[in-house]
Structures are given as structure tokens and as C-alpha cells.
Amino acid sequence: MKLQNKIHMYTSLLLAILLVAINFSVYFLFSHLSIDSRKDQVEAAADNMIRGIQRAPASVVAGDLLRAYVPPDGMLRLMKPEGDFLSPITSSSEQSLSLMKAVYDETRQVRVITHENNRYILVSVPMIWSDGEVVNLQITESLQPTMQTLQVLRIVLIAVTGIALIPVVISGRLLGRLITRPITSMISTMKEIQRSGKFKRLPLNSSSRDELVEMGETFNDMIELLERNFVRQEQFVSNASHELKTPLTIIESYASLLKRRGLQHPKIFAESVEAIHSEAIRMKEMAEQLLLLARNEEQWNIVLEPVRLSKIVTELKVTFENAFAREVQLDVQADCMGYSDENKLKQLLFIFLDNARKYSDESIRLTIGTTGEMAQPCIRITDQGIGIPQDKLSKVFDRFYRVDEARSREEGGAGLGLSLATGIAEALHAHIGLESIQESGTTATIILPAVPAD
């Protein structure tokens, strides 16, 4: 059964049960109050009758006196312990009551009795007769008017219940549609995505903030994440197939050359092995960078914390100088703290240091200081290399873009470093600025977030 039908059935059934229970409670309460009210009225009438009989002159015949008080739809009876004191006096419509067996009561009694499938109120009150003897006055009055009123009430409540069930059923259907509309839309969108292969999002009512809208927003966020991952995957496959094609072709060519002539020509053997080794190393570095670029930022395990920039830069300077035998000049203008991830910050700085090494032969300058009105901590990497033309400065962060194609190939670069640096900077909430003068050098500025006040 569909969820919409379940909601319709359950809500309609629940509301119907609730409506029947309420109407039953109303009927039961009204019935109880009506009968109690009639009991009080008959009991009050009995007390008034006793006071009237006791005030009546002794010359009045007892039968005539009782006929003056007989109910219009009931009976009066006077009894002694041994039986009737006087013959029962009934109204014209209730003569059958005189055939009912009477019971003498010594105490006041008020109860509902049934005679010939009709209900009556019986009030039994002891009283002192004019001769001083204690007798039992019994008044029996029909409940038929009250029962007729209750019957009308039953019909009305049943009719109201039936009529009310119509909007209940309709509202249950509408409620089911309203609740399942985002789910139905989600299913339709999923089928459309599956059929077309294109990512789509649900239209949402921004004014509503219920769980259904939240579910729709979560679905859209999931689609956005899937789309982003899909784009990353497509880029990875496209970039990998494009960039790995050249080194694979070189390796295949040199391998074929070795197979044909390598054993007879030692120089060709050495050249081929060196070329294959060089391309294999470049492929390894390229694959590592591509895999890192293909990951989500959430998978980088970024942990932001206060870090002392002079400590990080000093450690990186020593490591870089030992690895590449290049001089790095350190200028600490302000020994400030930054809010960053130490390992990822070192990786970011190493990318710019490696680029400075590749595109310049002079020493590299590392400067630590602050910038802007907020005195944000920053690190500058300055080289004295070939520089970057102004028309190409905005393109260097694109994947696989190389300013100097020939030189970057010689150095083993794949044009992924600055693109990777952009991703790392975004994960660290850092900002990268690049300034360059052709044939004079390039300065990369990394502005880091300040340590939060708390």
C-alpha cells in the first residue's frame, strides 16, 4: 500500500473513531444528566404532594385528594406494610401501571424501573397520614418524553457523524497528498536523474520551515554533493587520461626502442632507462596530486588551531634547503599567530617554494608579517625568476596550465600545483594573492585567518 493511501486510511479511521467517541460521550453525558434531572423533578413533586396532602382538610376524601396530584403520564399509590392503603390512581394513558406489583419501602427511594418495555421513575417516600399512621407514597412517572428526546439526539448525532465523516475522508486524502508531495516530487526527480543522467533539484517553499522542507533541502544538498563529486570524477578521469597519455606514450616508445635495439646499443639502453624512470616519477607525482584534487575537503581531515608562523616557516626553510640545496632567506617582520592546520599549511607553502625553485635560480625570500586594517597574519614567498606575464596571471591557478611549457616539462611539473594550492587555501579559509613582474620575479601572499578571540 502506498504511503499516501496509508496516511489517508489511518487519519480517516482515527478521526472517525475520535468523532464517534466524542458523540458517544456527549450522548451518554446528556442522557445521564437528563434522567437525573427528571429524578430530581419527580422527587420534588413528591415532596410538594406530601405537604399539600398534609395541609388538606380532613373532610376531603382521600381518593379525590390523590386524583388532584396524579401525574399526567404516571400513577399514585399509597401503601401500608400489609398492602395497598388505597387503590392505585393512574392517568388515562398509563392504566397498565396499576397491574404492576408494588413493594412497600420504609425508606425514601428514587429509582428507574421498566414496565412493558417502557422506563419509569419511581419515587417512594414514607409519610404520616391524617390518622397518624405511617404510609408509603409512591409516585411513578413515565420517562417516555425524555427517551424520545434522547432518541432524537441519537439520530442527530448519527447524522452529524455521517456528515462529518465526509470532510474527514476528504481532508485525509488531501493531507496524504500534502505530506507525500515532496516525497513524490523527490521520487520523480530521482527517476528523471536516472533517465536523463542530469542532476536536478527540488523546488522548495522557502517560507515554510517544516520537516518536509528540511527533507527537501537535505535532498538538494545531497544532489549538490553528488554533482560535485561527479564533476570531480569526470575532471579526474579527463585530466588523468589527458596528462598521463604523454608519459605513457614516452614510456611505450622507449620500451619499444629498448626491445628493438637496447641490447646492441648501451647508450640507447641508458637513455631509455633514464627517460622511463623520469616519466615514471612524474606520473607518480601527477597521480598523487590528481587523487588529492579529486577528494572532498571533508576528507582532508583539516584541524584548525592556533599556530606560530615563525616556527612552521623555520622548519620548512631547513627542510627545503637540505632537499634542494637552495638558499631561503627568512624575514620575520612580526612573530604572529595564525589559525590554520599545520600540515596543510606546510604543504601549501611548499607548493609556492617549489614553483619559486623551478622558475628562478636566485635565493628565495620568505616573509612573515601582517596585512590590512585587521592586521591579519600573512606569509609572502618572493622569487627573482622569470615572472609571469600580466595576461597570464589569472590563468595560473587553472589545472594543467603552464606559463612556460618547455621548462615545466623539463622540471616534471604537470600544472596541478597552484590548482591544488587553491583547494588547500579554501579548506584553510586562507586567501592567496599573486603579484608578478616579468623578468623580475613573483610574490605569492598567503593571508591566514586570525586566531578567534574565544
MOLIN-V189146 format. One record per run of one state. SS is the DSSP state (alpha for helix, beta for strand, coil for the rest). FROM is the first residue (numbers start at 1). TO is the last residue. If there is no record, write none. Layout:
ss={SS,SS}
from={FROM,FROM}
to={TO,TO}
This chain:
ss={coil,alpha,coil,alpha,coil,beta,coil,beta,coil,beta,coil,alpha,coil,beta,coil,beta,coil,beta,coil,alpha,coil,alpha,coil,alpha,coil,alpha,coil,beta,alpha,coil,beta,coil,beta,coil,alpha,coil,beta,coil,beta,coil,alpha,coil,alpha,coil,alpha,coil,beta,coil,beta,coil,beta,coil}
from={1,3,56,62,68,74,81,83,85,89,91,92,100,109,116,118,129,134,143,144,197,211,263,266,295,297,301,305,309,325,328,333,337,341,342,359,364,372,376,383,390,396,405,412,417,428,431,438,441,448,449,450}
to={2,55,61,67,73,80,82,84,88,90,91,99,108,115,117,128,133,142,143,196,210,262,265,294,296,300,304,308,324,327,332,336,340,341,358,363,371,375,382,389,395,404,411,416,427,430,437,440,447,448,449,454}
